[in-house]
């Protein structure tokens, strides 16, 4: 691991070639007005302190990269593990400065900083954002000055419009000089660059940095852990075939049980596998610990992500019954959804898998759903406390499976439920 600090000009190779790539598991651009306000205020403050014999340093934070080899034989590639929000925002700020400048010379200098001249395609961009929420398209159109194709309803586009408006206003009022402001941005603003090898456990570094910037959700941390454990050559395949569909089904920007859908799923999946309900703050840590202990090999690791995808499909049916094609099951899931029995979800995931894998028949699965509804209604009418359910449901399916060795499956379900409070 190498650690050093550099001005923005050096981070972008003094106008030379560099290619920062966001791995496909990275989240989208998330900074908003509060972060833009702080960045611009800091820039103006440093601008007011700046003179030719005094260049104050201002540290933006850190970026973490892993060596990604070279493209076209000469352009170094850095896989951007952490710091995309800072690099994306600085690039957009520079582009806004370029677009209000009346100087073609300055515009040319800025363009050399943000693109790799004489290249084409993705390599043309020194920073290659994720494709999520049209980030890459929005970024490309701004950097390459495709003004007729600006992507609206994009956080990146919003950042550009914000900086464009603020810079125009401050320039018109005489608060800033464009040329001098440019020098301040590229020479005074500094980033700590952490360069890792694969042996440096980049996900551990990433965890330690999560307290800064815009805090990640537990699902964000899981996604980045998976990305950093995979060889870069496998990331596109795993993301587009396995993880991408999981995120499309269970969207973190939709809340369920006070958590994002994906975070809630991971928590319940861990209950299914460990019979322990961890706290909301420890979901990622428990997921990581289990993966490190049980799936250390690459093949086993990817196989477990495939298993996650299978159970995510079941979870999607539990949250959104309309996605279940079987009408009988769909009707019962609608009833259970109204009852908001989230504590039973690990149990239902196990039952769903048993039915899907043909370990039990359709009428057995329907019996499971009916028995659960009956049990929950009786508890509600009796005024029973709900705390008991957090202890009961994690191990319930295992109890039923053990009892099914002595009785028929339905009798095992009935007997186990009858013994519960």
C-alpha positions in Angstrom: 0.0 0.0 0.0 1.3 3.5 -0.9 -0.1 6.7 0.6 0.7 10.2 -0.5 -1.1 13.5 -1.1 -1.4 15.3 -4.4 -3.1 18.4 -5.8 -6.0 17.9 -8.2 -3.7 18.7 -11.1 -1.5 15.7 -10.2 -4.5 13.4 -9.5 -5.5 14.0 -13.1 -1.9 13.5 -14.2 -1.1 17.2 -15.0 -3.2 16.9 -18.2 -1.6 13.6 -19.2 -3.4 10.3 -19.5 -5.1 8.4 -16.6 -8.3 6.3 -16.5 -10.2 6.0 -13.2 -12.8 3.3 -13.5 -15.7 2.7 -11.1 -16.2 -1.0 -10.6 -19.8 -2.0 -11.5 -20.7 -2.6 -7.9 -20.1 1.0 -6.9 -23.2 3.0 -6.0 -24.4 5.9 -8.1 -23.4 9.6 -7.6 -25.2 10.7 -4.4 -23.9 14.1 -3.4 -26.4 16.9 -3.2 -26.7 20.6 -2.5 -25.4 20.4 1.1 -22.1 18.8 -0.1 -21.9 21.2 -3.1 -22.4 24.2 -0.8 -19.5 23.1 1.5 -17.2 22.4 -1.4 -17.8 25.8 -3.1 -17.6 27.7 0.2 -14.2 26.1 0.9 -13.1 26.9 -2.6 -14.0 30.6 -2.2 -12.4 30.8 1.2 -9.1 29.4 -0.2 -9.4 31.7 -3.2 -9.5 34.7 -0.8 -6.4 33.5 1.0 -4.5 32.7 -2.2 -1.6 34.8 -3.5 1.3 34.1 -5.9 3.7 33.6 -2.9 1.1 31.8 -0.8 -0.7 28.7 -2.0 -2.7 27.4 1.0 -3.5 23.6 0.9 -7.0 22.4 1.4 -7.5 18.6 1.9 -10.7 17.2 0.3 -10.2 13.8 1.8 -8.9 10.6 0.3 -9.4 8.4 -2.7 -8.5 4.7 -2.7 -7.5 2.9 -5.9 -6.3 -0.5 -7.0 -4.0 -1.0 -9.9 -6.0 -2.0 -13.0 -3.1 -2.4 -15.4 -3.0 -0.4 -18.7 -5.2 0.2 -21.7 -4.0 0.8 -25.2 -0.6 -0.1 -23.9 0.2 3.2 -22.2 -2.7 4.6 -20.2 -2.7 3.5 -16.5 -6.0 2.3 -15.2 -7.0 2.8 -11.5 -10.0 0.9 -10.1 -11.7 3.5 -7.9 -12.5 1.8 -4.6 -13.4 5.0 -2.8 -13.6 8.7 -3.7 -15.9 8.7 -6.7 -18.1 11.4 -5.1 -15.1 13.8 -4.7 -13.6 13.1 -8.1 -16.9 13.4 -9.9 -17.8 16.6 -8.2 -14.4 18.2 -8.9 -14.7 17.3 -12.5 -18.2 18.7 -12.8 -17.0 21.9 -11.0 -14.2 22.3 -13.5 -16.5 21.7 -16.4 -18.9 24.4 -15.1 -15.9 26.8 -14.8 -14.9 25.9 -18.4 -18.4 26.7 -19.7 -18.6 30.1 -18.2 -15.1 31.1 -19.2 -14.6 33.5 -22.1 -11.1 32.2 -22.6 -10.6 29.4 -25.2 -7.1 28.9 -23.7 -8.5 28.2 -20.2 -11.3 26.0 -21.7 -8.6 24.0 -23.4 -6.6 23.6 -20.3 -9.6 22.3 -18.4 -10.5 19.9 -21.2 -7.0 18.4 -21.1 -7.5 17.8 -17.3 -10.8 15.9 -17.7 -10.2 13.9 -20.9 -7.5 11.8 -22.5 -6.8 13.5 -25.8 -6.4 11.3 -28.9 -8.4 8.5 -27.3 -12.0 7.4 -28.0 -14.8 5.5 -26.4 -14.8 5.0 -22.6 -11.0 5.7 -22.5 -11.6 9.2 -23.6 -12.9 10.0 -20.1 -10.3 10.2 -17.3 -13.1 9.3 -14.9 -15.6 6.6 -15.9 -18.7 6.7 -13.7 -21.2 3.9 -13.1 -24.1 3.4 -15.5 -26.6 3.5 -12.7 -29.3 6.1 -12.9 -27.8 7.4 -16.2 -24.7 8.7 -14.3 -22.3 7.8 -17.1 -24.4 9.3 -19.9 -25.0 12.5 -17.9 -21.3 12.8 -17.1 -20.2 12.1 -20.6 -22.5 14.7 -22.1 -21.3 17.4 -19.7 -17.6 16.6 -20.1 -17.8 16.3 -23.9 -20.0 19.5 -24.1 -22.9 17.7 -25.7 -25.3 20.4 -24.6 -28.2 19.2 -26.8 -28.1 15.8 -25.0 -28.0 16.9 -21.3 -29.6 14.2 -19.1 -32.2 15.8 -16.9 -33.3 14.3 -13.5 -29.7 13.2 -12.9 -27.8 14.1 -9.7 -24.7 14.7 -11.9 -26.7 17.1 -14.1 -28.1 18.8 -11.0 -24.5 19.3 -9.7 -23.5 20.9 -13.1 -26.4 23.3 -13.1 -25.8 24.3 -9.5 -22.1 25.1 -10.0 -22.8 26.8 -13.3 -25.3 29.1 -11.7 -23.2 29.8 -8.6 -20.0 30.5 -10.6 -21.8 32.8 -13.1 -23.3 34.8 -10.2 -20.0 35.1 -8.3 -18.1 36.0 -11.4 -20.7 38.6 -12.5 -20.5 40.2 -9.0 -16.7 40.4 -9.1 -16.4 37.9 -6.2 -14.1 35.6 -8.2 -11.8 35.8 -11.2 -12.2 32.7 -13.4 -8.5 32.2 -14.2 -7.4 32.6 -10.6 -10.2 30.4 -9.3 -9.0 27.7 -11.7 -5.5 27.8 -10.3 -6.8 27.6 -6.8 -8.9 24.5 -7.7 -6.1 22.5 -9.3 -3.2 23.5 -7.1 -4.6 24.2 -3.7 -7.2 21.4 -3.4 -5.4 18.2 -2.3 -6.5 14.6 -2.1 -4.8 11.8 -0.2 -4.2 9.0 -2.7 -4.1 5.5 -1.3 -2.9 2.9 -3.8 -3.6 -0.7 -2.9 -2.6 -4.1 -4.1 -5.1 -6.9 -4.0 -3.2 -8.3 -1.0 -4.0 -5.2 1.0 -7.6 -6.3 1.7 -9.2 -3.2 0.1 -12.5 -3.8 1.7 -10.9 -3.3 5.1 -9.6 0.1 4.0 -13.0 0.9 2.7 -14.7 0.1 6.0 -12.4 2.5 7.9 -13.3 5.3 5.4 -17.0 4.8 5.7 -17.3 7.3 8.6 -16.4 10.2 6.2 -18.4 11.6 3.3 -22.0 10.5 2.6 -22.5 7.5 4.8 -23.2 4.2 3.1 -26.1 1.9 3.9 -25.4 -1.7 5.1 -26.4 -2.9 1.5 -23.8 -0.4 0.0 -21.1 -1.9 2.2 -22.1 -5.5 1.3 -22.0 -4.5 -2.4 -18.5 -3.0 -2.2 -17.3 -5.9 -0.1 -18.4 -8.3 -2.8 -16.7 -6.2 -5.5 -13.4 -6.0 -3.7 -13.3 -9.7 -3.0 -13.8 -10.6 -6.7 -11.1 -10.5 -9.3 -11.7 -7.5 -11.6 -12.1 -9.9 -14.5 -15.2 -11.4 -12.8 -16.9 -8.2 -11.7 -18.9 -7.4 -14.8 -20.1 -11.0 -15.1 -21.2 -11.2 -11.5 -22.7 -7.7 -11.4 -24.8 -7.9 -14.6 -25.9 -11.5 -14.3 -26.3 -11.9 -10.5 -26.1 -8.8 -8.3 -27.6 -6.4 -10.8 -30.9 -8.3 -10.9 -31.0 -8.4 -7.0 -30.7 -4.6 -6.8 -33.4 -4.2 -9.5 -35.8 -6.4 -7.5 -35.0 -5.0 -4.0 -34.3 -1.3 -4.3 -32.5 0.4 -1.5 -34.3 3.7 -2.1 -37.6 1.9 -1.2 -38.1 1.6 2.6 -39.5 -1.5 4.3 -39.4 -2.2 8.1 -37.4 1.1 8.5 -34.7 -0.2 6.2 -34.0 -0.2 2.5 -35.4 -3.3 0.8 -32.0 -4.8 0.0 -30.6 -4.2 3.5 -33.8 -5.7 5.0 -33.4 -8.8 2.8 -29.8 -9.3 3.7 -30.7 -9.2 7.4 -33.4 -11.8 7.0 -31.3 -14.0 4.8 -28.6 -14.0 7.6 -31.3 -15.0 10.1 -32.3 -17.9 7.8 -28.7 -19.1 7.6 -27.6 -18.5 11.2 -30.8 -18.5 13.2 -29.6 -15.2 14.8 -31.2 -11.8 14.3 -28.4 -9.3 14.3 -28.8 -5.6 15.0 -29.5 -3.2 12.0 -26.0 -1.7 12.5 -24.2 -5.0 12.2 -25.8 -6.5 9.1 -22.7 -5.9 6.9 -20.3 -7.1 9.6 -22.2 -10.4 10.1 -22.5 -10.9 6.3 -18.8 -10.3 5.9 -17.8 -12.6 8.8 -20.0 -15.4 7.3 -18.5 -15.0 3.8 -15.0 -15.0 5.2 -15.5 -18.1 7.2 -17.6 -20.2 4.9 -16.9 -19.0 1.3 -13.3 -18.1 1.1 -12.7 -19.7 -2.3 -13.6 -17.8 -5.5 -15.9 -20.5 -6.9 -17.8 -20.9 -3.6 -18.0 -17.1 -3.1 -19.7 -16.6 -6.5 -22.0 -19.6 -5.9 -23.2 -18.0 -2.6 -24.0 -14.7 -4.5 -26.1 -16.9 -6.9 -27.8 -18.3 -3.9 -28.5 -14.8 -2.7 -30.1 -14.0 -6.0 -32.5 -17.0 -5.7 -33.6 -16.0 -2.2 -33.9 -12.4 -3.3 -36.5 -13.6 -5.7 -38.5 -15.2 -2.9 -38.1 -12.0 -0.8 -39.4 -9.9 -3.7 -42.5 -12.1 -3.8 -43.0 -11.6 0.0 -42.8 -7.8 -0.4 -44.6 -7.5 -3.7 -47.1 -10.4 -4.0 -48.0 -9.4 -7.5 -44.7 -10.7 -8.7 -45.7 -14.3 -7.7 -47.3 -16.1 -10.7 -49.2 -18.7 -8.7 -52.6 -17.1 -7.8 -53.2 -19.2 -4.7 -49.9 -18.2 -3.2 -50.3 -14.6 -4.3 -53.6 -14.2 -2.5 -52.2 -15.6 0.7 -49.1 -13.4 0.5 -51.3 -10.3 0.1 -53.1 -11.2 3.3 -49.8 -11.7 5.1 -48.4 -8.4 3.8 -51.3 -6.6 5.3 -50.4 -8.1 8.6 -46.8 -6.9 8.4 -45.2 -10.0 9.8 -41.6 -9.2 9.0 -40.3 -11.4 11.8 -41.6 -14.5 10.0 -39.8 -13.7 6.7 -36.8 -16.0 7.4 -39.2 -18.8 8.0 -41.1 -18.0 4.8 -37.9 -17.8 2.8 -37.1 -21.4 4.0 -40.6 -22.6 3.1 -40.4 -20.9 -0.3 -37.2 -22.6 -1.1 -38.4 -26.0 0.0 -41.4 -25.6 -2.4 -39.3 -24.3 -5.3 -36.8 -27.1 -4.9 -39.8 -29.6 -4.7 -39.0 -30.7 -1.2 -42.6 -30.0 -0.3 -45.7 -29.9 -2.5 -47.8 -26.9 -3.5 -50.6 -27.8 -1.0 -47.9 -28.1 1.7 -46.6 -24.6 1.0 -50.2 -23.2 1.0 -50.7 -25.0 4.4 -47.6 -23.2 5.7 -49.0 -19.9 4.7 -52.5 -20.6 6.1 -51.1 -21.9 9.4 -48.9 -18.8 9.8 -51.9 -16.5 9.2 -54.0 -18.4 11.6 -51.3 -18.3 14.3 -50.7 -14.6 13.9 -54.4 -13.8 14.0 -54.9 -15.8 17.2 -51.9 -14.1 18.9 -53.3 -10.7 17.9 -56.8 -11.5 19.3 -55.2 -12.8 22.5 -53.2 -9.6 22.9 -49.9 -11.4 23.0 -46.6 -9.5 22.9 -44.5 -9.5 19.7 -41.1 -9.8 21.3 -41.4 -13.6 21.5 -41.6 -13.9 17.7 -38.0 -12.6 17.3 -36.9 -15.6 19.3 -39.3 -18.1 17.8 -39.1 -17.7 14.0 -35.3 -17.9 13.4 -35.3 -21.6 14.3 -38.9 -22.5 13.5 -38.2 -24.1 10.1 -35.5 -26.3 11.5 -37.9 -27.5 14.2 -40.5 -28.4 11.6 -37.9 -30.3 9.5 -36.8 -32.3 12.5 -40.4 -33.1 13.4 -41.2 -34.1 9.8 -38.9 -37.1 10.3 -41.5 -38.5 12.7 -44.8 -37.1 11.2 -46.2 -36.1 7.9 -45.2 -32.6 6.9 -48.5 -30.9 7.6 -48.7 -32.7 11.0 -45.2 -31.5 11.8 -46.2 -27.9 11.0 -49.4 -28.2 13.1 -47.6 -29.8 16.0 -44.7 -27.3 16.2 -47.1 -24.3 16.0 -49.4 -25.8 18.6 -46.4 -25.9 21.0 -45.8 -22.1 20.6 -47.3 -19.4 22.7 
